[in-house]
Structure formats: structure tokens, C-alpha cells
Amino acid sequence: MAKPSPDELRESVHGVVITPGDEEYDEARKVYNAMIDRRPAAIVRVANAGDVMASVGFARGGRLDLAVRGGGHSAPGFGTCDDGLVIDFSGLRGVRVDPRSRTARVDAGATWADLNAATYAFGLAVTGGIISTTGIAGLTLGGGFGHVARGLGLTCDNLLSADVVTADGRFLVASEQENADLFWALRGGGGNFGVVTSFEYRLHPLKDIYGGPLFYELEDAGTILRFYRDFIADAPWQLSVFPGFHIAPPLPFIPENRHGDHFIALICCWAGPPEEAERAVRPLFDVAPVVAAHVGPMPYPAINSAFDALLPPGLQQYWKGLFATELTDAAIDAHLEHGPLVPTVNSTMHMYPINGACHQPDPDASAWSYRDANFATVIAGAWPDPDDNKTNMEWVRLYHEALAPHSEPGGYVNFTSEDDQGRSQVQANYKGHYERLAEIKRTYDPDNLFHLNHNIEP
């Protein structure tokens, strides 16, 4: 049987269908990670949920691979495919804030910059990521943490409902009251169960924060990491601090003669009462001599976008992620060996704290599987020149291999790369919830139409 023609899809959607013969095709098929170079048969820039329903039916009927692109930040390139269909939400980025109920309804193509800009006007926020150009959809479905997770919980913990198109083309609302099994799975189970067209979030009072980065000499890295391990365990939940290894970018607050040098940094964010801010972050200034710092009051969207300039679209991207319940001395030794070798100004290791409010929900309340973890580490390789791929990917791999014996078996699904998709790794990442997720997968997607993700086989 011949595959259906994209012209048939054009007749059934209101949005734009882009195919290889179109002038804008090469631009439309690009994703954030320039290492991913795929050629879909068609890209549908959907205009509404009806377009999504038609596109799902088209892919199902034609037995086409189906990729779903929100912000397009997926490191493994899940937002595109070869010879298949891409549902592209880039034209659907609306945010509607209800300040009375402290909720927001957000289209699936929105980024954290879109959401933060809309909620900031009302003095409200929800846990987002670290890069504001990240799409809200993938981050939420994978779990979601960022600068304010210790105080506000994971992003998925603040999800109230989702509009979903399932593999059979139905439009469903998933919440605690409707299709509760699907709602459970969406909060941490990734894009396995359908195409979410919009998200409803619970918002929290938050406007301005006090925070920013502090840079220390590498010789103090051991002191910094041991301090961080003990300090973050009991720090107020309104305070986030995470360490990172960085090459200093040419920023005004860093001495010019230190631009390009390697440092260990602490990035802090105080989201509590402003009058308590300086006292809350004072220990970070006292732990070791500070080479450079840019810490002070700022809008929450400002810290959420602080790393954007270092990570623009078009870089080569290769990441590995790990969870850890403890930051052991042996793990610190591994960090001290590999962290100072960070190869480019765009690359880093960040170790995000996921204790505090992240530990409050029952471990089985959602598909998020690592409520007992205290740290989520990402080794994020990013660089402009493809000729450097082998060397820089090796830095990521060796760092990951050194940390793995001191970490949990699984990692964060949003920090995976193409070579992390084996069945055993997927099962480890979803941990004790895998069988329940597989059962829900069999209910909503028995033929595994949605398999271009960190895939749960039905």
C-alpha cells in the first residue's frame, strides 16, 4: 500500500504542512542540537488541537514514525525523525494566567521564557528549568526541576491537568478527576502516552529573587563540594544552590585577565523574604575566597535565563545524567578528576538539589521515580565545531563512567542522549514505576505509535 500523500494532510489541517520541496524545509527541520540532522517526510506546524488529531491519524494510518516537537531542546533529537511526520508546536505558544485561582493554561509550544514573562506580571511563578528557551512540554513530562524546585516542588507536581490527543485520535483531559491513570503517567513518564496540546499549572507567589553565580578557584573545588553536600541538606527550602564546573565567559563582573580560565561555581537563588536574602547566601561567600560574583536582587525570569547566551541553538550537544541519594567522598573525587577538564565555555557539570519540597509527595503519587534522590547531575557537553565531537563526547562519557558507581542505576530522562535508549537503561530511569507505566502504555498506545521518546514498550 502506498504511503498517504502530504497533500491529503494539507486538506485536513488549518496549520502549515512543510515538505522537502518547500523553500522553508531546511530551516523547519532544524532542532536545538546541531548534532541531529534528520529529514522528515513532512512537518506540520499545527494551529490547534484539531490539527494534532488529524496529524496523529495521518501518521497512524500511514504507519509513519511520529515525532512531537515542543521547544525542540531534546538532546537525542526526539523532536524530529527521518521519513516520518513531525508535529511542530512552534506556532502555539500562548499563556493565559488566572491570577485569582493562581493557575496558568499554557500551549505546548511555549518555552519557559514565554511562561515566565506572562506570570511575572502577576507576581506568580512555577518551577521551570535552567535555560529559558527550553520548551515547557518536554521538561514537565519528564519531571521538571530548576532554581525554585526545593521550595515549590517539581514542575510535574504543579501540573493540574493536561489536554491530550491519544494514539487513536481521541482528545482527552487528564487530571486527578478525569483519566487519572493517564495523568499519573504524564507526570514523569515522558511523551509515551499521547500528544499533550496544553498544560494547566498551579502558580505560586514569586516575583523577584536574590541570587546569581559565585566563582572560586579550582584548588578550592573539594572544599566547595563538601560544603555544598552538608549545607544543602538543611538549607531553607526557599534557597537553591548548585555547583558547576565552568570556563569563565567574558562577562563584566569577571576580571578580564581570568576570562577563559577554569573555575568551580556555585549558582544560588533565594526565593524567600528579601530582608533575609543576604544572610541566607552569606555562607557561600565565607566557604572559600570568591574570585568573582554577580549576586543580588533580580526578576525571577532573569535568573531563569542566565545561561541562555552560553547555550544558543546550533551547538553540538551531548549530555549524560545521574541521580544520587548521597554525594560521597568517592563521588567528589570523581568530580575533582573530571570537572576541571570541562572542554568549552558552553559545556558544564551541574548538580541540582532535588530535596526539600521535591520529597514531599508520596513516592507513588506520580510517575516520577526518584523521590529519594537528593541530587540530579547533568554532564552537559556543548560546542560549536563538529570536528570536536569525538574529544568532547569522550569527556562526557568518562565523567559519567566515573560517577556511575556512586550514583543510582537510573538518570533523569531529560538528560539522556541517543546512546541511552537501551531497554535496561529505560527501565532503570523509570525505576519501580516501569511496569505500571507499561500497563498504562498498553491502554493508551498499544501499538507504540509514540515511540520516539525515552520509550516504554507496551
Residue, then its C-alpha position, 0 to 999 in steps of 0.5 A: m500500500a502506498k504511503p498517504s500523500p502530504d497533500e491529503l494532510r494539507e486538506s485536513v489541517h488549518g496549520v502549515v504542512i512543510t515538505p522537502g520541496d518547500e523553500e522553508y524545509d531546511e530551516a523547519r527541520k532544524v532542532y536545538n542540537a546541531m548534532i541531529d540532522r534528520r529529514p522528515a517526510a513532512i512537518v506540520r506546524v499545527a494551529n490547534a488541537g484539531d490539527v494534532m488529531a488529524s496529524v496523529g491519524f495521518a501518521r497512524g494510518g500511514r504507519l509513519d514514525l511520529a515525532v512531537r516537537g515542543g521547544g525542540h531542546s531534546a538532546p537525542g533529537f526526539g523532536t524530529c525523525d527521518d521519513g516520518l511526520v513531525i508535529d511542530f508546536s512552534g506556532l502555539r505558544g500562548v499563556r493565559v494566567d488566572p491570577r485569582s485561582r493562581t493557575a496558568r493554561v499554557d500551549a505546548g509550544a511555549t518555552w519557559a521564557d514565554l511562561n515566565a514573562a506572562t506570570y511575572a506580571f502577576g507576581l506568580a511563578v512555577t518551577g521551570g528549568i535552567i535555560s529559558t528557551t527550553g520548551i515547557a512540554g518536554l521538561t514537565l513530562g519528564g519531571g521538571f526541576g530548576h532554581v525554585a524546585r526545593g521550595l515549590g516542588l517539581t514542575c510535574d507536581n504543579l501540573l493540574s491537568a493536561d489536554v491530550v490527543t491519544a494514539d487513536g485520535r481521541f482528545l482527552v483531559a487528564s487530571e486527578q478527576e478525569n483519566a487519572d491513570l493517564f495523568w499519573a503517567l504524564r507526570g514523569g513518564g515522558g511523551n509515551f502516552g499521547v500528544v499533550t496540546s496544553f498544560e494547566y499549572r498551579l502558580h505560586p507567589l514569586k516575583d523577584i529573587y536574590g541570587g546569581p553565580l559565585f566563582y572560586e578557584l579550582e584548588d578550592a573545588g573539594t572544599i566547595l563540594r563538601f560544603y555544598r553536600d552538608f549545607i544543602a541538606d538543611a538549607p531553607w527550602q526557599l534557597s537553591v544552590f548548585p555547583g558547576f564546573h565552568i570556563a569563565p565567559p567574558l562577562p563584566f563582573i569577571p576580571e578580564n585577565r581570568h576570562g577563559d580560565h577554569f573555575i568551580a561555581l556555585i549558582c544560588c537563588w533565594a526565593g524567600p523574604p528579601e530582608e533575609a536574602e543576604r544572610a541566607v547566601r552569606p555562607l557561600f561567600d565565607v566557604a572559600p575566597v570568591v574570585a568573582a560574583h554577580v549576586g543580588p536582587m533580580p526578576y525571577p525570569a532573569i535568573n531563569s535565563a542566565f545561561d541562555a547566551l552560553l547555550p544558543p541553538g546550533l551547538q553540538q550537544y551531548w549530555k549524560g545524567l545521574f541521580a544520587t541519594e548521597l554525594t560521597d567522598a568517592a563521588i567528589d573525587a570523581h568530580l575533582e578528576h573530571g570537572p576541571l577538564v570541562p572542554t568549552v565555555n558552553s559545556t558544564m557539570h551541574m548538580y541540582p538539589i532535588n530535596g526539600a519540597c521535591h520529597q514531599p509527595d508520596p513516592d507513588a503519587s506520580a510517575w516520577s521515580y526518584r523521590d529519594a534522590n537528593f541530587a540530579t547531575v547533568i554532564a552537559g557537553a556543548w560546542p560549536d565545531p563538529d570536528d570536536n565531537k569525538t574529544n568532547m563526547e569522550w569527556v562526557r562519557l568518562y565523567h559519567e563512567a566515573l560517577a556511575p558507581h556512586s550514583e543510582p542505576g537510573g538518570y533523569v530522562n531529560f538528560t539522556s542522549e541517543d546512546d541511552q535508549g537501551r531497554s535496561q537503561v529505560q527501565a532503570n530511569y523509570k525505576g519501580h514505576y516501569e511496569r505500571l507505566a507499561e500497563i498504562k502504555r498498553t491502554y493508551d498506545p498499544d501499538n507504540l505509535f509514540h515511540l520516539n521518546h525515552n520509550i516504554e514498550p507496551 
